[in-house]
C-alpha cells in the first residue's frame, strides 16, 4: 500500500462528515477513535471505576505533543487555554517592559499583556514584526498563523531579530500545530490549543518552556503542579514539579482521554503529509477564486484562505451544508486532512452562483 492510499484509508476510517466542513480554524472534526475514547471515559466515571487511565492519558498527550513540537516532554506544560499560558508569561515581565505584537493578532496571545497595565505593548503589521524588534524589546509575541486570515509569520526572521536585540520570543501555534511543521526549540515559549488542527476536544492547551523555565513563576500552580501531586492537595505545595509540569493547570481529563487518540492519528499520518494535503487544497481554492475574480488575502503556503468582501455569504453557505467562518467581513475557509478536492470544487461552485 503506497503512502497516499494509507493516508486516504486512515482518514476515511476516522471521519464521516455530514456537511462540507471547511472550518477547522474554528474547531476541527473529531476522529472516530477520539469519540470512542470520550465515550469510554464517560463510562469509566459513570461506573465508578478507578480514574487512573485518565491521568495516564494526560501524560501520553504531553509526550505526543512534545514529539510534534520537537522538544523533551519535560519542557511541556498541560493546561486549559492559551490565554492562561500567556498570562503566566505576562506576569513574569518587569513593569515597563516592551512587548511587541502583531496588529489584530488573536486576543489570547495579546490581551494578558494589555491588562497588566504597566507594560509597553506595541503592535505593528505582521509583515513588519521582525524589522520592528529593537533594543529594549523584552518579548515578541505572535501567532505562527493568523486566525483571521491565515497569514504565516516569518518566524526565522523573527527569531534572528529577537536574538540580535536580546528579546525573548513567544509563538502561538494554535492555528498551525498539526499541519505546519514546528520547531518549538527555536523559541523561548510556544503554545497551542487542542481543538483546531490537533483534532481534539476543547479544554486543553500546551505550553513549551525552556529547560530553565525562562524566568517564569507558576502563578497559577495548584496541586497538579507539585512534584508529587497527590501529596500536594492541602496547604502550600511543598515542592513544585522539577519539570514544566509546574505550569500545569488542573486537567480536563475527558478532553485528554480523547486528545490522546487524536494525537496518535496525527503521528500516524505525519505532519509533512498533512501539510502537503492541506496546502494543496488551499492552493486549489486560491486558483479557483482567481477564475471567479476574487482575490484572497495574500497568505502563501497557508492552509487558511480568507476572501475579503464575501463574509456575508457565510450564512447562506451554511444553509447549503458548507461550513466556513465570517471573520471581519472576510469569508474564511480552512482545509484539513478530512477535506478533499471535491469539497473545494463544491465551495467554488456555490460562490459562482
C-alpha positions as CSV (number, residue, x, y, z in Angstrom):
1,X,0.0,0.0,0.0
2,X,1.5,3.4,-1.0
3,X,1.6,6.3,1.3
4,X,-1.2,8.2,-0.4
5,X,-3.5,5.2,-0.2
6,X,-2.6,4.8,3.5
7,X,-3.3,8.4,4.2
8,X,-6.7,8.3,2.5
9,X,-7.7,5.0,4.1
10,X,-6.9,6.2,7.6
11,X,-8.9,9.4,7.0
12,X,-11.9,7.5,5.6
13,X,-11.9,5.2,8.6
14,X,-11.9,8.1,11.1
15,X,-14.2,10.8,9.5
16,X,-17.7,10.8,8.0
17,X,-18.8,14.4,7.9
18,X,-22.4,15.2,7.1
19,X,-21.5,18.6,5.6
20,X,-18.8,20.1,3.6
21,X,-16.8,21.1,6.6
22,X,-14.1,23.8,5.9
23,X,-13.9,25.4,9.3
24,X,-11.0,23.8,11.2
25,X,-9.7,27.2,12.0
26,X,-12.7,27.5,14.4
27,X,-12.6,23.8,15.6
28,X,-11.9,20.5,14.0
29,X,-14.0,17.4,13.4
30,X,-13.3,14.6,15.9
31,X,-11.9,11.3,14.7
32,X,-14.0,8.2,15.4
33,X,-11.3,6.9,17.7
34,X,-11.5,10.1,19.7
35,X,-15.3,9.9,20.0
36,X,-14.9,6.3,21.2
37,X,-12.4,7.3,23.8
38,X,-14.6,10.1,25.1
39,X,-17.5,7.6,25.4
40,X,-15.2,5.2,27.3
41,X,-14.0,8.0,29.6
42,X,-17.6,8.9,30.5
43,X,-18.5,5.3,31.2
44,X,-15.5,4.9,33.4
45,X,-16.7,7.9,35.5
46,X,-20.3,6.8,35.4
47,X,-19.5,3.2,36.5
48,X,-17.2,4.3,39.3
49,X,-14.1,2.6,38.0
50,X,-10.6,3.9,39.1
51,X,-9.7,7.0,37.1
52,X,-6.0,6.0,36.7
53,X,-6.3,5.6,32.9
54,X,-7.4,9.2,32.6
55,X,-4.3,10.5,34.3
56,X,-2.2,8.3,32.1
57,X,-3.9,9.9,29.1
58,X,-2.6,13.3,30.2
59,X,1.0,12.1,30.2
60,X,0.6,10.4,26.9
61,X,-0.7,13.6,25.4
62,X,2.2,15.6,26.9
63,X,4.7,13.1,25.3
64,X,2.9,13.1,21.9
65,X,2.8,16.9,21.8
66,X,6.4,17.1,22.7
67,X,7.3,14.8,19.8
68,X,5.3,17.1,17.4
69,X,7.0,20.2,18.9
70,X,10.4,18.7,18.8
71,X,11.2,19.1,22.5
72,X,11.5,16.8,25.5
73,X,8.3,16.1,27.4
74,X,9.9,17.7,30.5
75,X,9.5,21.1,28.7
76,X,5.8,20.7,28.1
77,X,3.1,22.0,30.4
78,X,-0.5,20.8,30.0
79,X,-3.1,23.5,30.7
80,X,-6.5,24.6,29.5
81,X,-6.1,27.7,27.3
82,X,-3.6,29.8,25.5
83,X,-4.8,32.9,27.4
84,X,-3.8,31.3,30.7
85,X,-0.4,30.4,29.4
86,X,0.0,33.9,28.0
87,X,-1.0,35.2,31.4
88,X,1.8,33.4,33.1
89,X,4.3,34.8,30.6
90,X,2.9,38.3,31.1
91,X,3.1,38.0,34.9
92,X,6.9,37.3,34.6
93,X,7.7,40.6,32.9
94,X,9.0,43.6,34.9
95,X,7.0,46.8,34.9
96,X,7.7,49.0,31.9
97,X,8.9,46.1,29.7
98,X,8.1,46.4,26.0
99,X,6.1,43.6,24.3
100,X,6.0,43.6,20.5
101,X,2.9,42.1,18.9
102,X,1.2,41.8,15.5
103,X,-1.7,44.1,14.8
104,X,-5.1,42.3,15.2
105,X,-3.5,39.1,16.3
106,X,-5.7,36.6,18.2
107,X,-6.8,38.1,21.6
108,X,-5.4,35.2,23.7
109,X,-1.9,35.9,22.6
110,X,-2.2,39.7,23.3
111,X,-4.7,40.6,25.9
112,X,-2.9,39.4,29.0
113,X,-0.1,41.8,28.2
114,X,-2.5,44.7,27.9
115,X,-4.4,44.0,31.2
116,X,-1.2,44.2,33.1
117,X,-1.5,48.0,32.7
118,X,2.2,48.6,33.3
119,X,3.8,47.1,30.2
120,X,4.5,48.9,26.9
121,X,2.7,46.9,24.3
122,X,3.5,47.9,20.8
123,X,1.7,46.5,17.7
124,X,2.9,46.5,14.1
125,X,1.7,44.9,10.9
126,X,2.6,41.2,10.8
127,X,4.9,41.7,7.8
128,X,7.0,44.2,9.8
129,X,7.3,42.4,13.1
130,X,10.8,41.1,12.6
131,X,12.2,44.5,11.5
132,X,10.3,46.2,14.4
133,X,12.3,44.4,17.1
134,X,14.5,47.0,18.7
135,X,16.9,47.4,21.6
136,X,14.8,47.4,24.7
137,X,12.2,45.0,23.3
138,X,11.7,42.4,26.1
139,X,9.4,40.0,24.3
140,X,7.9,39.4,20.9
141,X,4.5,37.6,20.9
142,X,2.9,36.4,17.7
143,X,0.8,33.6,16.2
144,X,2.5,31.4,13.8
145,X,-0.5,31.6,11.5
146,X,-3.1,34.4,11.9
147,X,-6.5,33.2,12.9
148,X,-8.3,35.9,10.9
149,X,-6.8,35.3,7.5
150,X,-4.1,32.6,7.6
151,X,-1.1,34.7,7.0
152,X,2.0,32.8,8.2
153,X,4.6,34.7,10.2
154,X,8.2,34.8,9.0
155,X,9.4,33.0,12.2
156,X,13.0,32.5,11.1
157,X,13.4,36.3,10.5
158,X,11.7,37.0,13.8
159,X,13.9,34.6,15.7
160,X,17.1,36.2,14.3
161,X,15.9,39.7,15.0
162,X,15.0,38.8,18.6
163,X,18.3,37.1,19.1
164,X,20.1,40.2,17.8
165,X,18.4,42.5,20.2
166,X,18.2,40.2,23.2
167,X,14.4,39.8,23.2
168,X,12.5,36.7,24.1
169,X,10.1,35.0,21.7
170,X,6.6,33.7,22.3
171,X,4.8,31.9,19.4
172,X,1.2,30.7,19.5
173,X,0.9,27.7,17.2
174,X,-2.8,27.2,17.7
175,X,-3.6,27.7,14.0
176,X,-0.5,25.8,12.9
177,X,0.2,22.8,15.1
178,X,-1.0,19.7,13.3
179,X,-0.5,21.0,9.7
180,X,2.6,23.2,9.8
181,X,5.9,21.6,10.9
182,X,7.1,23.3,14.1
183,X,10.3,23.6,16.0
184,X,9.4,24.8,19.4
185,X,13.0,24.6,20.5
186,X,13.7,27.6,18.3
187,X,11.7,30.0,20.5
188,X,11.6,30.7,24.2
189,X,7.9,30.0,24.7
190,X,5.3,28.4,22.5
191,X,1.7,27.4,23.0
192,X,-1.2,25.7,21.2
193,X,-4.8,24.7,21.8
194,X,-6.1,21.2,21.2
195,X,-9.3,21.7,19.4
196,X,-8.2,23.0,16.0
197,X,-5.6,21.3,13.8
198,X,-4.7,18.8,16.6
199,X,-8.2,17.3,16.1
200,X,-9.0,17.2,19.8
201,X,-11.9,18.3,22.1
202,X,-12.0,21.7,23.7
203,X,-10.3,22.1,27.1
204,X,-6.6,21.5,26.6
205,X,-3.6,23.7,25.6
206,X,0.1,23.1,25.8
207,X,2.9,25.5,26.8
208,X,6.6,24.8,25.9
209,X,9.2,26.5,28.1
210,X,13.0,26.5,28.2
211,X,14.8,23.9,30.4
212,X,15.4,26.7,33.0
213,X,11.8,27.8,32.7
214,X,12.7,31.2,31.2
215,X,12.2,33.2,34.4
216,X,8.5,32.2,34.6
217,X,6.8,31.9,38.0
218,X,4.0,29.3,38.2
219,X,1.5,31.9,39.5
220,X,-1.5,29.6,38.6
221,X,0.0,26.5,40.2
222,X,-2.3,24.1,42.1
223,X,-1.9,20.6,43.3
224,X,-1.2,19.1,39.9
225,X,1.9,21.3,39.7
226,X,3.6,19.6,42.6
227,X,6.4,17.1,42.2
228,X,4.2,14.7,44.0
229,X,0.7,15.8,43.1
230,X,-1.3,13.5,45.3
231,X,0.8,14.7,48.3
232,X,0.2,18.3,47.3
233,X,-3.5,18.6,47.8
234,X,-3.5,20.5,51.1
235,X,-1.7,23.6,52.1
236,X,1.1,25.2,50.0
237,X,2.8,22.9,47.6
238,X,5.9,21.7,49.3
239,X,7.9,21.1,46.1
240,X,6.9,22.2,42.7
241,X,7.5,19.8,39.8
242,X,11.1,19.8,38.6
243,X,9.8,19.8,35.0
244,X,7.4,22.1,33.1
245,X,4.6,20.3,34.8
246,X,4.9,23.0,37.5
247,X,3.0,25.2,35.0
248,X,0.2,22.6,34.6
249,X,-3.4,23.6,35.3
250,X,-6.0,21.2,36.6
251,X,-6.6,18.8,33.7
252,X,-9.9,18.4,31.9
253,X,-9.5,14.6,32.0
254,X,-12.1,13.7,29.4
255,X,-10.5,16.1,26.9
256,X,-7.1,14.4,27.3
257,X,-8.7,11.0,27.0
258,X,-9.9,12.0,23.6
259,X,-6.9,14.1,22.6
260,X,-4.6,11.2,23.1
261,X,-6.2,9.3,20.2
262,X,-6.3,12.4,18.0
263,X,-2.6,12.9,18.5
264,X,-2.0,9.3,17.7
265,X,-3.7,9.8,14.4
266,X,-1.7,12.9,13.5
267,X,1.5,10.9,14.3
268,X,0.4,8.0,12.1
269,X,-0.4,10.3,9.2
270,X,2.7,12.5,9.7
271,X,2.7,16.3,9.7
272,X,4.6,16.5,6.4
273,X,1.9,14.5,4.7
274,X,-0.9,16.5,6.3
275,X,0.9,19.8,5.4
276,X,1.1,18.8,1.7
277,X,-2.5,17.7,1.7
278,X,-3.9,20.8,3.4
279,X,-1.9,23.4,1.5
280,X,-2.7,21.7,-1.9
281,X,-6.4,22.1,-1.2
282,X,-5.9,25.7,-0.1
283,X,-3.9,26.4,-3.3
284,X,-6.7,24.8,-5.4
285,X,-9.2,27.1,-3.8
286,X,-7.0,30.2,-4.4
287,X,-6.7,29.2,-8.1
288,X,-10.4,28.8,-8.4
289,X,-11.1,32.1,-6.7
290,X,-8.9,33.8,-9.3
291,X,-11.1,32.4,-12.1
292,X,-14.1,33.9,-10.3
293,X,-12.5,37.3,-10.0
294,X,-11.9,37.2,-6.2
295,X,-8.5,37.9,-4.6
296,X,-7.9,36.4,-1.2
297,X,-5.7,37.9,1.5
298,X,-2.2,37.0,0.4
299,X,-1.1,34.1,2.6
300,X,1.1,31.8,0.5
301,X,1.8,28.4,2.0
302,X,-1.1,28.6,4.4
303,X,-4.0,26.1,4.9
304,X,-6.3,29.0,5.7
305,X,-7.8,31.2,2.9
306,X,-9.6,34.4,3.7
307,X,-11.6,36.3,1.0
308,X,-12.4,40.0,1.6
309,X,-15.9,41.1,0.9
310,X,-17.5,37.7,0.9
311,X,-18.2,37.2,4.7
312,X,-21.9,37.9,4.2
313,X,-22.1,34.7,2.1
314,X,-21.4,32.5,5.2
315,X,-25.0,32.1,6.4
316,X,-26.2,31.0,3.0
317,X,-23.4,28.6,2.5
318,X,-24.1,27.1,5.9
319,X,-27.7,26.6,5.0
320,X,-26.4,24.8,1.8
321,X,-24.3,22.5,4.0
322,X,-20.9,24.2,3.5
323,X,-19.4,25.3,6.8
324,X,-17.0,28.2,6.9
325,X,-16.5,31.4,9.0
326,X,-17.1,35.1,8.6
327,X,-14.2,37.0,10.1
328,X,-14.3,40.8,9.9
329,X,-16.2,40.7,6.6
330,X,-13.9,38.1,5.1
331,X,-15.0,34.6,4.2
332,X,-12.5,32.2,5.8
333,X,-12.0,28.7,4.6
334,X,-9.6,26.3,6.4
335,X,-8.6,23.0,4.9
336,X,-7.5,19.9,6.9
337,X,-6.9,16.2,6.3
338,X,-10.6,15.2,6.1
339,X,-11.2,17.6,3.2
340,X,-11.0,16.7,-0.5
341,X,-10.7,18.4,-3.9
342,X,-14.5,17.7,-4.2
343,X,-15.1,19.9,-1.2
344,X,-13.1,22.7,-2.8
345,X,-15.0,22.4,-6.0
346,X,-18.3,22.4,-4.3
347,X,-17.4,25.7,-2.5
348,X,-16.3,27.3,-5.7
349,X,-19.5,26.2,-7.5
350,X,-21.5,27.8,-4.7
351,X,-19.6,31.0,-4.9
352,X,-20.0,31.2,-8.6
353,X,-23.8,31.3,-8.3
